[in-house]
């Protein structure tokens, strides 16, 4: 089991590196493992200032994760309008929002029971 956790930790660290590479902001890590009936173990949520930046964050995460740990998302949604891109790495879901969209959906409140780690403001 330790191997699975260290792989997930490496995936999380690499995803965050990809977000930071293109100045994604307000990065938060949600640990959902203690919550029943969740679709994944972790959420990583971040913000971009425009659809261009949201796309750039998604591309950066894919590139760095692929290069450094040879992993790729199982599924990606929202690339078309790039207001909210969801990247599914099975154990980790990455939500990349434009700020107004993030405020509107307020995932932080919906998942308030999660253990939340603020990575960057």
Backbone torsions as a table, in degrees:
resi	resn	phi	psi	omega
1	UNK	NA	-34.5	-179.0
2	UNK	-58.8	-36.2	-179.9
3	UNK	-63.2	-43.2	178.4
4	UNK	-60.3	-44.4	-179.5
5	UNK	-65.2	-40.7	179.8
6	UNK	-68.0	-33.4	175.2
7	UNK	-64.8	-42.1	179.0
8	UNK	-66.1	-42.6	177.9
9	UNK	-59.3	-42.3	178.9
10	UNK	-64.8	-42.2	178.1
11	UNK	-60.2	-47.2	-179.7
12	UNK	-59.7	-48.5	-179.8
13	UNK	-59.3	-41.6	-178.1
14	UNK	-70.2	-39.8	177.2
15	UNK	-61.5	-46.0	-179.7
16	UNK	-61.8	-39.4	176.1
17	UNK	-59.3	-42.5	178.3
18	UNK	-63.0	-38.0	178.6
19	UNK	-67.7	-46.1	-176.6
20	UNK	-66.6	-30.9	-178.8
21	UNK	-55.2	-34.2	-179.0
22	UNK	-116.5	29.4	171.0
23	UNK	62.0	34.7	170.1
24	UNK	-62.0	144.9	-174.6
25	UNK	-121.0	171.1	176.9
26	UNK	50.4	51.7	-178.2
27	UNK	-80.2	128.3	176.9
28	UNK	-132.7	142.2	176.0
29	UNK	-109.8	123.8	178.2
30	UNK	-105.4	120.7	175.1
31	UNK	-93.7	110.9	-175.1
32	UNK	-102.2	7.1	-171.8
33	UNK	-64.4	-26.4	-178.9
34	UNK	-87.1	-4.3	-176.3
35	UNK	-98.3	134.4	-178.5
36	UNK	-73.8	148.8	171.5
37	UNK	60.2	39.5	175.0
38	UNK	-93.5	156.9	-177.7
39	UNK	-83.8	-12.8	-176.3
40	UNK	-154.3	174.1	179.4
41	UNK	-88.2	-33.9	-174.9
42	UNK	-139.2	147.9	164.3
43	UNK	-113.2	141.9	164.3
44	UNK	-118.8	126.1	-178.1
45	UNK	-120.0	138.1	175.9
46	UNK	-148.9	170.1	-179.3
47	UNK	-122.8	149.2	169.8
48	UNK	-126.7	161.2	-174.9
49	UNK	-89.3	-12.8	-176.4
50	UNK	-155.9	168.2	176.7
51	UNK	-64.3	-31.2	176.9
52	UNK	-62.4	-45.3	-179.7
53	UNK	-70.1	-39.0	177.9
54	UNK	-59.5	-43.9	176.5
55	UNK	-63.4	-41.7	-179.8
56	UNK	-62.7	-39.2	178.5
57	UNK	-63.6	-47.2	179.0
58	UNK	-58.3	-46.4	-180.0
59	UNK	-63.8	-40.5	-179.8
60	UNK	-64.2	-44.7	179.0
61	UNK	-60.8	-47.8	-179.5
62	UNK	-59.2	-44.7	-176.2
63	UNK	-65.0	-48.6	-176.0
64	UNK	-69.6	-41.8	179.0
65	UNK	-64.5	-41.5	179.4
66	UNK	-63.6	-45.6	-176.3
67	UNK	-69.8	-46.0	-171.2
68	UNK	-85.3	-34.7	-177.7
69	UNK	-129.3	13.4	173.5
70	UNK	53.5	40.9	178.5
71	UNK	-120.7	155.2	175.5
72	UNK	-140.2	156.3	-178.7
73	UNK	-64.6	142.9	176.1
74	UNK	-69.6	-33.3	-175.8
75	UNK	-158.4	146.3	175.4
76	UNK	-133.4	136.4	176.5
77	UNK	-127.3	150.5	170.9
78	UNK	91.4	8.0	-177.9
79	UNK	-67.2	-25.8	-177.7
80	UNK	-56.9	-60.0	-178.6
81	UNK	-98.3	-12.1	173.8
82	UNK	53.6	38.1	171.3
83	UNK	-90.4	-33.9	178.2
84	UNK	-149.3	109.0	177.3
85	UNK	-103.7	131.1	176.6
86	UNK	-111.0	123.0	177.4
87	UNK	-112.6	124.8	-175.8
88	UNK	-106.3	106.7	173.9
89	UNK	-102.1	31.0	178.7
90	UNK	67.1	-70.2	179.5
91	UNK	-83.3	-14.7	-178.4
92	UNK	-133.4	124.3	173.5
93	UNK	-105.1	131.2	179.4
94	UNK	-107.8	123.9	177.3
95	UNK	-110.3	119.0	179.0
96	UNK	-114.6	113.1	-173.6
97	UNK	-112.8	148.2	156.9
98	UNK	-74.8	144.3	-172.4
99	UNK	-51.1	-48.7	-178.3
100	UNK	-62.4	-34.6	179.9
101	UNK	-69.2	-41.4	178.4
102	UNK	-61.3	-44.1	179.4
103	UNK	-64.0	-39.3	-178.3
104	UNK	-63.8	-48.3	-176.6
105	UNK	-80.6	-25.6	172.2
106	UNK	46.2	53.3	-179.9
107	UNK	-58.1	-31.2	179.9
108	UNK	-55.4	-40.8	178.9
109	UNK	-72.2	-40.3	-179.2
110	UNK	-61.6	-34.3	-177.9
111	UNK	-110.5	36.9	-177.5
112	UNK	-60.2	-20.4	179.5
113	UNK	-78.9	-14.1	-178.6
114	UNK	-69.4	157.6	172.0
115	UNK	-84.5	115.5	-172.9
116	UNK	-107.4	128.1	175.8
117	UNK	-111.5	122.8	176.6
118	UNK	-85.0	120.5	-178.5
119	UNK	-89.4	-43.6	177.6
120	UNK	-152.3	153.3	179.6
121	UNK	-86.7	NA	NA
